[in-house]
Amino acid sequence: MEWLTIWDLILYLPYLAVIYLIASSIQNSNISENPVYAYYKKGMMVKIAGGFIFCCIYCFYYGGGDSIAYWFSCKPLNNMMARNFSVYLDIMAGNLSKSNYWMFDGSTGYPEYWKDALSFSTVRFTSIFYLLTVKSYFTCTLLVSALTYAGMWRLFLLFTREFPGLEKQFAVSILYFPSVVFWGSGIMKDTYTLSAACWFTYSAYMVFIRREKVLPNTFWLIATTYVMISFKPYIFVALLPGTLIWVSFKRIQSINNPVFRILIAPVIITIFLVGGSFVFGSLSSNLKQYSSVEGVLNKAATNQQDLKQEYYHGNSFDIGKFDGSISSVVTKFPLAITAGLFRPFIFEARNPVMLISGIENTFMLLFTLGFLFKVGPIKVIKYILKEPLLLFSLVFAVFFAFGVGLSTSNFGALVRYKIPCIPFYLSSLYIMRHYFEKSEKSVESKRSEVITT
């Protein structure tokens, strides 16, 4: 296998040792001020392990795939850097013109995915790591895993700061969940976009809610938006509305005077809606088919039909046909949500990777049904309206899952595409369970006081 070389043996362990030492240093220097850093090093190692397993699966089980093709394409791109640096910089900036492609020849090699700008973004971003790892696919993946951990960690910091005492639950949801770790650690679009979505959420929180380190977090808001749009624009489209709702409700909630709160609420909502419309409008040319509702629905219908083709070897499912109209899409809401959150079911697994996903989905389904049955829908709505972060997380998770379930009819793609919503959805369930248990303890405490008196 030409993607396995002696460099994998020479470079991997030294790089791993350096990363481990850096992670240990970061943990030790922050843990006294913030005890949740006790999870930092372990979370990093879990993600790196996920990347290593990902490499093994793609090398020894699949025998190739997109991840390895992305990595191979980094070599011609980096050869171009030595041959014509200005062209290299132009390509790295996203200019995939024919004239730039014609600059490649037999001496540089030809990169794949040139005609697909979103897929080629994986090549552009990964080529930076390729430079540092010579010809080692495993070591390149190691660096990608370690660097993208930053986004996951920031989301963990956000939730633990807002809901102290739930560190273990959030660690499971964000840092340790198997499919998120596996599909979010390899050389794939999903790794970059998952990290960017989590980092974007944290930066929005710091800029608009906490108002701390505004300048650097504004930079990261812009940078992570660029990453999402470069790889998967629909993730940004799904995040933006929920973020506006979250920030608006948090601002309204912070007003103590109830009369003033009622008077100012429409103003705050309008400001953020106008701001969101401006951002969306400014980026519409970059969002392309995702810049309008009609475009999004048509793209979903096209993707759904494509992923059901025979060349996916029967690994597909069907929620029924729909066109690009809103009325047609709405009828698929229950089936699409179920698919996006809970499929493949365990009995639909056709290989070991799908089996693991099926076990996870069974856990999430039982967790959801058990919680709803125990708490009831009215209390769930009450909890959601009580906490803006919870509202944001569920709005994003549910509608993202709906979009993925609607547009994806292949299990192999589904288990990858859905990972951005899993940390938000599971964290939301843990938060609501915490609220319920807290209220139950309060009721029990009051009963004990009554009995005592």
C-alpha positions in Angstrom: 0.0 0.0 0.0 1.7 3.1 -1.2 0.1 5.3 1.4 2.0 3.5 4.1 5.7 4.3 4.2 8.7 4.2 6.5 7.9 7.8 7.5 4.8 6.5 9.3 7.2 4.6 11.7 9.8 7.4 11.9 7.5 10.4 12.6 4.4 9.2 14.3 5.7 8.5 17.8 7.9 11.6 18.1 5.1 13.8 17.0 2.7 12.0 19.4 5.2 12.5 22.3 5.5 16.3 21.6 1.7 16.7 21.4 1.3 14.8 24.7 3.8 17.0 26.4 2.1 20.2 25.0 -1.3 18.9 26.2 0.1 18.1 29.6 1.6 21.6 29.9 -1.7 23.2 28.9 -3.6 21.1 31.4 -1.2 21.7 34.2 -1.0 25.5 33.6 -4.8 26.0 33.6 -6.2 23.4 36.0 -5.7 25.4 39.2 -7.7 28.3 37.7 -10.2 26.1 35.9 -10.6 22.5 37.2 -12.4 21.3 34.1 -8.9 21.2 32.4 -8.6 17.9 34.1 -10.4 16.6 31.0 -8.1 18.4 28.5 -5.3 15.8 28.0 -7.6 12.8 28.1 -9.9 14.4 25.5 -6.9 15.2 23.3 -5.6 11.6 23.5 -9.1 10.2 22.8 -9.4 12.3 19.7 -5.9 11.3 18.5 -6.8 7.6 19.1 -9.9 8.2 17.0 -7.7 9.6 14.2 -5.4 6.5 14.4 -8.4 4.1 14.3 -9.8 6.1 11.4 -6.5 5.6 9.5 -6.4 1.9 10.2 -10.0 1.5 9.0 -9.4 3.4 5.8 -6.0 1.6 5.1 -6.8 -2.0 6.1 -10.6 -2.3 6.0 -11.7 0.0 3.2 -8.4 -0.2 1.3 -8.5 3.5 0.3 -11.1 6.2 0.1 -11.6 9.9 0.0 -9.4 10.6 3.0 -6.3 9.0 1.4 -7.1 10.7 -1.9 -7.2 14.1 -0.2 -3.8 13.3 1.3 -2.3 12.2 -2.0 -3.5 15.4 -3.6 -1.5 17.5 -1.1 1.7 16.4 -2.8 1.1 18.1 -6.2 -0.1 21.2 -4.4 3.0 21.4 -2.3 5.1 20.7 -5.4 3.5 23.7 -6.9 4.7 25.8 -4.0 8.3 25.0 -5.0 7.7 25.5 -8.6 5.6 28.7 -8.6 4.9 30.2 -5.2 2.5 32.9 -6.5 0.3 30.3 -8.1 0.4 28.2 -5.0 -0.8 31.1 -2.9 -3.5 31.8 -5.4 -4.7 28.2 -5.2 -4.5 28.2 -1.4 -6.7 31.3 -1.4 -9.4 29.3 -3.3 -8.8 30.2 -6.9 -9.4 27.0 -8.8 -9.3 28.4 -12.3 -8.3 26.4 -15.4 -5.2 28.5 -15.8 -4.0 27.5 -12.4 -4.7 23.9 -13.0 -2.7 24.0 -16.3 0.3 25.0 -14.2 0.5 21.4 -13.0 2.3 18.9 -15.1 4.0 15.5 -14.8 6.8 16.8 -12.6 4.3 18.2 -10.0 1.6 15.6 -10.4 -2.1 16.5 -10.7 -4.4 17.0 -7.6 -7.8 15.4 -7.5 -11.1 17.1 -6.6 -10.2 20.3 -8.6 -13.7 20.6 -10.0 -15.3 20.4 -6.6 -14.2 23.5 -4.7 -15.7 22.3 -1.4 -13.9 18.9 -1.5 -10.7 20.6 -2.7 -10.8 22.7 0.5 -9.8 19.6 2.3 -6.7 19.4 0.1 -5.9 23.0 0.7 -6.1 22.9 4.4 -4.4 19.5 4.8 -1.5 20.5 2.6 -0.2 22.6 5.5 0.0 19.6 7.7 1.4 17.5 4.8 4.4 19.9 4.7 5.3 19.0 8.3 4.9 15.2 7.9 6.8 14.5 4.7 5.1 11.3 3.4 3.3 10.0 6.5 -0.5 9.6 6.2 -0.8 8.6 9.8 1.3 11.5 11.1 -0.6 14.0 8.9 -3.9 12.7 10.4 -2.3 12.9 13.9 -1.7 16.7 13.4 -5.2 17.2 11.9 -6.7 15.4 14.9 -4.7 17.4 17.4 -5.3 20.8 15.9 -9.0 20.4 15.3 -9.4 19.3 19.0 -9.3 23.1 19.8 -12.8 23.6 18.6 -14.2 20.6 20.5 -12.5 21.8 23.7 -13.9 25.3 23.4 -17.5 23.9 23.1 -16.8 21.9 26.2 -15.5 25.0 28.0 -18.7 26.8 27.0 -21.1 24.2 28.4 -19.2 23.5 31.6 -19.0 27.3 32.3 -22.8 27.7 31.9 -23.7 24.4 33.6 -21.1 23.6 36.3 -21.4 20.1 37.8 -22.1 18.4 34.4 -18.5 18.0 33.3 -18.7 14.2 33.0 -21.9 14.4 30.9 -20.5 17.0 28.6 -17.3 15.1 28.2 -19.3 12.1 27.0 -21.4 14.3 24.6 -18.5 16.4 23.2 -15.2 14.8 23.8 -15.7 11.0 24.0 -18.7 10.1 21.9 -17.4 7.4 19.5 -18.8 8.4 16.1 -18.0 12.1 16.8 -14.4 11.1 17.7 -14.0 8.7 14.8 -15.6 10.7 11.9 -14.3 14.0 13.4 -10.6 13.1 13.5 -9.5 12.0 10.1 -8.5 13.9 7.0 -12.1 14.6 5.9 -14.3 17.7 5.5 -16.2 16.6 8.6 -13.2 17.0 10.8 -12.7 20.6 9.9 -16.3 21.6 9.8 -17.1 20.0 13.2 -14.3 21.8 14.9 -15.2 25.1 13.2 -18.9 24.8 14.2 -17.9 24.2 17.8 -15.4 27.0 17.8 -17.9 29.4 16.1 -20.4 28.7 18.9 -17.8 29.4 21.6 -16.7 32.7 19.9 -20.2 33.9 19.5 -20.8 33.2 23.2 -17.6 35.1 24.2 -18.3 38.1 21.9 -22.0 38.6 22.3 -22.9 37.2 25.7 -19.8 37.2 27.9 -18.1 40.2 26.1 -14.7 38.8 27.0 -11.6 38.8 24.7 -13.8 40.4 22.0 -11.1 41.1 19.5 -9.5 37.6 19.2 -12.9 35.9 19.4 -14.2 38.2 16.6 -11.3 37.0 14.5 -12.2 33.4 15.2 -15.8 34.0 14.4 -14.7 35.2 10.9 -12.1 32.4 10.5 -14.5 29.6 11.5 -17.2 31.1 9.2 -14.7 30.9 6.4 -13.9 27.3 7.2 -17.5 26.2 7.3 -18.3 28.1 4.0 -15.2 26.6 2.4 -16.2 23.0 3.2 -19.9 22.8 4.0 -21.9 26.1 3.7 -25.1 24.4 5.0 -23.6 24.0 8.5 -23.1 27.8 8.7 -26.7 28.3 7.3 -28.0 26.0 10.1 -25.9 27.7 12.8 -26.7 31.3 12.1 -30.5 31.4 12.9 -30.0 29.5 16.2 -27.2 31.8 17.2 -29.3 34.9 16.6 -32.2 33.4 18.7 -29.7 32.5 21.4 -28.0 35.9 21.6 -31.3 37.8 21.3 -33.0 35.8 24.1 -30.0 36.0 26.3 -29.9 39.8 26.0 -33.7 40.0 26.7 -33.3 37.7 29.7 -30.5 39.8 31.2 -32.9 42.8 31.6 -34.2 42.8 35.2 -37.1 45.2 34.9 -40.0 43.2 33.4 -41.7 46.3 31.9 -38.6 47.5 30.2 -37.9 43.9 29.1 -41.2 43.8 27.3 -40.6 47.2 25.7 -37.1 46.5 24.6 -37.5 42.9 23.4 -38.8 43.8 19.9 -35.9 46.2 19.4 -33.3 43.6 20.4 -34.8 40.9 18.2 -35.0 43.4 15.3 -31.4 44.4 15.6 -30.1 40.8 15.6 -32.4 39.9 12.7 -31.2 42.8 10.6 -27.6 42.0 11.5 -28.1 38.3 10.6 -29.8 39.3 7.3 -26.8 41.6 6.6 -24.3 38.8 7.3 -26.3 36.3 5.2 -26.7 38.7 2.4 -23.0 39.6 2.4 -22.1 35.9 2.1 -24.8 34.9 -0.3 -22.4 34.6 -3.3 -20.2 32.3 -1.3 -23.2 30.2 0.0 -24.3 29.6 -3.6 -27.3 27.2 -3.7 -27.6 27.5 0.1 -28.3 31.2 -0.1 -32.1 30.7 -0.5 -34.8 28.4 0.9 -35.6 27.2 -2.6 -31.9 26.4 -3.3 -31.5 24.5 -0.1 -34.6 22.4 -0.7 -33.7 21.6 -4.4 -30.2 20.6 -3.3 -31.6 18.3 -0.6 -33.9 16.6 -3.2 -31.0 16.2 -5.6 -28.6 14.8 -3.0 -31.3 12.4 -1.7 -31.9 10.9 -5.1 -28.1 10.6 -5.8 -27.3 8.8 -2.6 -29.9 6.1 -3.4 -28.1 5.0 -6.5 -27.0 1.4 -7.0 -23.3 2.2 -6.8 -23.8 2.6 -3.0 -24.2 -1.2 -2.8 -27.6 -1.3 -1.1 -26.3 0.8 1.9 -29.2 3.3 1.4 -32.6 4.0 2.9 -35.6 5.8 1.7 -37.9 8.3 3.5 -40.0 8.7 0.3 -39.8 11.0 -2.6 -40.2 14.8 -2.3 -39.6 17.8 -4.5 -38.2 21.2 -3.8 -41.4 22.6 -2.5 -41.9 23.5 1.2 -45.2 21.6 1.4 -43.6 18.4 0.1 -40.6 18.8 2.5 -42.8 19.4 5.6 -44.5 16.0 5.2 -41.1 14.4 5.6 -40.3 16.1 8.9 -40.9 13.2 11.3 -39.1 10.6 9.1 -36.2 13.0 8.4 -35.7 13.9 12.0 -35.8 10.2 13.0 -33.2 9.4 10.3 -31.0 12.3 11.2 -30.9 11.6 14.9 -31.4 7.8 15.3 -30.5 5.9 12.1 -29.1 3.6 11.2 -30.9 1.4 13.7 -28.9 -1.4 15.1 -30.7 -4.0 12.9 -29.8 -1.9 9.8 -26.1 -2.3 10.3 -24.3 -4.1 7.5 -20.7 -3.7 8.7 -18.7 -3.1 11.9 -18.6 0.7 11.5 -22.4 0.8 11.0 -22.9 -1.5 14.0 -21.1 0.9 16.3 -23.2 3.7 15.0 -26.3 1.6 15.5 -25.4 1.0 19.1 -24.9 4.7 19.7 -28.2 5.5 18.0 -30.0 3.0 20.2 -28.6 4.7 23.2 -29.7 8.1 22.0 -33.2 6.9 21.1 -33.7 5.1 24.5 -32.3 8.2 26.3 -34.7 10.5 24.4 -37.8 8.3 24.8 -37.1 7.6 28.4 -36.6 11.2 29.2 -39.7 12.4 27.4 -41.8 9.7 29.0 -40.5 10.6 32.5 -40.6 14.3 32.2 -43.4 15.0 29.8 -43.5 17.5 26.9 -44.8 20.5 28.9 -41.8 20.5 31.3 -39.4 20.0 28.3 -40.8 23.1 26.6 -40.5 24.9 30.0 -36.9 24.0 30.3 -36.1 25.0 26.7 -37.7 28.4 27.1 -35.9 28.9 30.4 -32.4 28.6 29.0 -31.3 30.4 25.7 -28.3 28.1 25.3 -30.5 25.1 25.5 -32.9 26.7 23.0 -30.0 27.3 20.6 -28.6 23.8 21.0 -31.9 22.1 20.3 -32.9 24.4 17.4 -29.5 23.8 15.7 -29.4 20.0 16.5 -33.0 19.3 15.5 -33.1 21.3 12.3 -29.6 20.1 11.3 -30.7 16.5 11.8 -33.8 17.3 9.8 -31.7 18.6 6.9 -29.3 15.7 7.0 -32.1 13.1 7.2 -33.9 14.8 4.4 -31.0 15.1 2.0 -29.1 11.9 2.8 -30.3 8.5 2.0 -27.1 6.5 2.4 -26.0 5.2 5.8 -22.3 5.7 5.1 -22.8 9.4 4.4 -25.4 9.8 7.1 -23.2 8.7 10.0 -20.6 11.3 8.9 -22.9 14.2 8.1 -24.8 14.0 11.3 -21.9 14.4 13.7 -22.1 18.2 14.2 -25.5 17.9 15.8 -24.7 15.1 18.2 -22.7 17.1 20.8 -25.4 19.8 20.9 -28.3 17.3 21.1 -26.8 15.0 23.8 -25.7 18.0 25.9 -29.2 19.4 25.7 -30.6 16.1 27.0 -28.2 16.1 29.9 -29.1 19.7 30.7 -32.8 19.1 30.8 -32.3 15.9 32.8 -30.3 18.0 35.3 -33.2 20.6 35.5 -35.6 17.8 36.1 -33.5 16.1 38.8 -33.0 19.4 40.5 -36.7 20.2 40.6 -37.4 16.7 41.9 -34.9 17.2 44.7 -36.5 20.5 45.5 -40.0 18.9 45.7 -38.6 16.1 47.9 -36.9 18.7 50.2 -40.1 20.6 50.6 -42.0 17.4 51.4 -39.5 16.5 54.1 -39.8 20.0 55.6 -43.6 19.6 55.7 -43.4 16.2 57.3 -40.9 17.5 59.8 -43.0 20.4 60.9 
